[in-house]
Amino acid sequence: MNAKPVATENAAPADKPRVRDRILDAACDLFYRHGIRAVGVDAIANEAGTNKMSFYRSFPSKDDLVAEYLTDQEREYWARWDETIAPYAGDARRQVEALVASDIDLAWLRAKAIEGCKCKTSRGCALGNAAVEIPEDNDRLGDIVHRYKTEIRRRLRKLAREMGASDPDALGDALMLLREGGYYTRLTFPNNTGPISAIVKAARALIDAHLE
């Protein structure tokens, strides 16, 4: 008689997320809501319905998990960027306005909740938040954030050039500063009730000033 295979935690049924995926999903929620430093391995393992042994089989260290979390957040952001500008191909100004408008798009957050993401609220930019917590000597994690922000800057400057701005680098940087500030204004003025409600108007004023 053939022996039945021994079931293991990592050998999950097809309709059940793998342990590694559950850990990453739990970390996404906990890191974003509470911060990277405030959340320990025990809390992540518990939220994922597993244990520390399985955690360390999936991720050799907490930094390995944080690195994957940040990389996943970056990947998701670029997918959203592409989706946002796609309807305005060839119109750099409309693309920028759409990107800025998407920063106050609460419907997008609700859609993410429907898809299964637990992050039902906005706590600003996940990678920007991480930058505050990452020690200066942690080049591995710091480089992920720096790469991400550098690419945003490059793309905004490129869009400014395509608009025909008199000083595209200055306009691109101004738009980046506007968006960065917008992320965190939402934390003190919930539901888009504060200055963030004027972000699209502010972006248009910046663009107009650089196109004169």
C-alpha positions as CSV (number, residue, x, y, z in Angstrom):
1,M,0.0,0.0,0.0
2,N,1.4,3.4,-0.9
3,A,1.9,5.8,1.9
4,K,0.0,9.0,1.8
5,P,2.2,12.1,1.5
6,V,2.6,14.0,4.7
7,A,0.9,17.4,4.5
8,T,3.0,20.4,5.4
9,E,2.2,24.0,6.1
10,N,4.0,25.1,2.9
11,A,2.2,22.6,0.7
12,A,-1.1,24.5,0.8
13,P,-4.1,23.6,-1.4
14,A,-4.4,25.4,-4.7
15,D,-7.1,27.7,-3.3
16,K,-5.1,28.6,-0.2
17,P,-2.3,31.1,-0.4
18,R,1.2,29.8,0.3
19,V,2.7,30.6,3.7
20,R,5.2,32.9,2.1
21,D,2.4,34.9,0.3
22,R,0.3,35.0,3.5
23,I,3.3,36.4,5.4
24,L,3.9,39.1,2.7
25,D,0.2,40.0,2.7
26,A,0.2,40.3,6.5
27,A,3.3,42.5,6.4
28,C,1.8,44.7,3.8
29,D,-1.1,45.5,6.0
30,L,0.8,45.8,9.3
31,F,3.8,47.7,8.0
32,Y,1.6,50.2,6.2
33,R,-0.8,50.8,9.2
34,H,1.7,50.6,12.1
35,G,5.2,51.2,10.6
36,I,8.0,48.8,9.9
37,R,9.8,49.2,13.3
38,A,6.7,48.9,15.3
39,V,5.8,45.5,13.8
40,G,7.7,42.4,14.9
41,V,8.1,39.0,13.5
42,D,5.7,37.5,16.0
43,A,2.9,39.9,15.0
44,I,3.4,39.2,11.3
45,A,3.5,35.4,11.8
46,N,0.3,35.6,14.0
47,E,-1.5,37.7,11.4
48,A,-0.5,35.3,8.7
49,G,-1.7,32.3,10.6
50,T,1.7,30.7,10.9
51,N,4.7,30.7,13.3
52,K,8.2,32.1,13.5
53,M,9.8,28.9,12.2
54,S,7.8,29.1,9.0
55,F,8.5,32.8,8.8
56,Y,12.3,32.3,8.8
57,R,11.9,29.4,6.3
58,S,10.3,32.0,4.0
59,F,12.4,35.0,4.8
60,P,15.8,34.6,6.3
61,S,15.5,38.0,8.1
62,K,13.0,40.7,8.7
63,D,15.0,42.9,6.4
64,D,14.5,40.4,3.6
65,L,10.7,40.7,4.1
66,V,10.9,44.5,4.2
67,A,12.9,44.5,1.0
68,E,10.2,42.4,-0.7
69,Y,7.4,44.5,0.7
70,L,9.0,47.7,-0.6
71,T,9.7,46.2,-4.0
72,D,6.1,44.9,-4.2
73,Q,4.8,48.4,-3.3
74,E,7.0,49.9,-6.0
75,R,5.8,47.5,-8.6
76,E,2.1,48.1,-7.7
77,Y,2.7,51.9,-7.9
78,W,4.1,51.7,-11.4
79,A,1.2,49.6,-12.5
80,R,-1.1,52.3,-11.2
81,W,0.9,55.0,-12.8
82,D,0.7,53.3,-16.2
83,E,-3.1,52.7,-15.8
84,T,-3.6,56.3,-14.8
85,I,-1.9,57.9,-17.8
86,A,-2.9,55.4,-20.5
87,P,-6.1,57.2,-21.5
88,Y,-4.1,60.4,-22.2
89,A,-1.3,59.1,-24.5
90,G,0.4,61.9,-26.2
91,D,-0.9,64.6,-23.9
92,A,1.7,65.2,-21.2
93,R,-0.3,67.8,-19.4
94,R,-3.4,65.6,-19.1
95,Q,-1.2,62.8,-17.9
96,V,0.2,64.9,-15.1
97,E,-3.2,66.2,-14.1
98,A,-4.5,62.6,-14.0
99,L,-1.6,61.5,-11.8
100,V,-2.2,64.3,-9.3
101,A,-5.9,63.7,-9.3
102,S,-5.2,60.0,-8.6
103,D,-3.4,61.0,-5.4
104,I,-6.8,61.9,-3.9
105,D,-8.7,59.1,-5.5
106,L,-10.4,57.3,-2.5
107,A,-12.3,55.1,-5.0
108,W,-9.0,53.4,-5.9
109,L,-8.4,52.6,-2.2
110,R,-11.9,51.1,-2.0
111,A,-11.2,49.0,-5.1
112,K,-8.1,47.7,-3.5
113,A,-10.1,46.6,-0.5
114,I,-12.5,44.8,-2.8
115,E,-9.5,43.0,-4.4
116,G,-8.6,41.7,-1.0
117,C,-6.0,44.2,0.2
118,K,-6.4,45.0,3.9
119,C,-5.0,48.5,3.6
120,K,-8.4,50.2,3.4
121,T,-7.0,53.6,4.3
122,S,-4.3,55.9,3.0
123,R,-1.3,56.4,5.2
124,G,0.7,58.3,2.6
125,C,3.4,56.8,0.4
126,A,4.5,53.4,1.7
127,L,8.1,53.9,0.5
128,G,8.2,57.4,1.8
129,N,7.0,56.2,5.2
130,A,9.7,53.5,5.2
131,A,12.4,56.1,4.4
132,V,11.7,57.7,7.8
133,E,12.3,54.4,9.6
134,I,15.2,52.9,7.7
135,P,18.5,53.5,9.4
136,E,21.0,55.6,7.5
137,D,23.5,52.7,7.3
138,N,21.0,50.2,5.8
139,D,21.9,50.7,2.2
140,R,20.0,47.7,1.0
141,L,16.6,49.1,2.0
142,G,17.5,52.8,1.5
143,D,18.6,52.1,-2.1
144,I,15.1,50.7,-2.9
145,V,13.4,53.9,-1.7
146,H,16.0,56.1,-3.4
147,R,15.6,54.2,-6.7
148,Y,11.9,54.6,-6.5
149,K,11.8,58.3,-5.8
150,T,14.6,59.0,-8.3
151,E,12.4,57.3,-11.0
152,I,9.4,59.4,-10.1
153,R,11.5,62.5,-10.4
154,R,12.8,61.4,-13.8
155,R,9.3,60.7,-15.1
156,L,7.9,64.0,-13.9
157,R,10.8,65.9,-15.5
158,K,10.2,64.0,-18.7
159,L,6.5,64.9,-18.7
160,A,7.4,68.5,-18.1
161,R,9.8,68.5,-21.1
162,E,7.0,67.0,-23.2
163,M,4.7,69.8,-22.2
164,G,7.3,72.4,-23.4
165,A,8.0,73.9,-20.0
166,S,10.6,76.7,-20.0
167,D,12.5,74.9,-17.2
168,P,11.3,71.3,-17.3
169,D,13.5,70.2,-14.5
170,A,12.2,72.9,-12.2
171,L,8.6,72.1,-13.1
172,G,9.2,68.4,-12.6
173,D,10.7,68.9,-9.2
174,A,7.9,71.3,-8.2
175,L,5.3,68.8,-9.2
176,M,7.1,66.1,-7.2
177,L,7.2,68.3,-4.1
178,L,3.5,69.0,-4.5
179,R,2.6,65.4,-4.7
180,E,4.9,64.4,-1.8
181,G,3.3,67.0,0.4
182,G,-0.1,65.9,-0.7
183,Y,0.4,62.3,0.5
184,Y,1.0,63.5,4.1
185,T,-1.6,66.3,4.2
186,R,-4.1,63.5,3.9
187,L,-3.0,62.2,7.3
188,T,-4.0,65.3,9.1
189,F,-7.0,66.2,7.0
190,P,-9.0,62.9,6.5
191,N,-11.4,62.3,3.6
192,N,-9.8,64.9,1.4
193,T,-11.3,67.8,3.4
194,G,-8.1,69.9,3.8
195,P,-5.6,71.5,1.4
196,I,-5.3,68.2,-0.5
197,S,-8.6,69.1,-2.2
198,A,-6.8,71.9,-4.0
199,I,-3.9,69.8,-5.3
200,V,-5.1,69.6,-8.9
201,K,-5.7,73.3,-9.1
202,A,-2.2,73.9,-7.6
203,A,-0.7,71.6,-10.2
204,R,-2.4,73.4,-13.0
205,A,-1.1,76.8,-11.6
206,L,2.4,75.4,-11.5
207,I,2.2,74.1,-15.1
208,D,0.7,77.4,-16.4
209,A,3.5,79.4,-14.7
210,H,6.1,77.3,-16.5
211,L,4.4,77.4,-19.9
212,E,4.3,81.2,-20.1
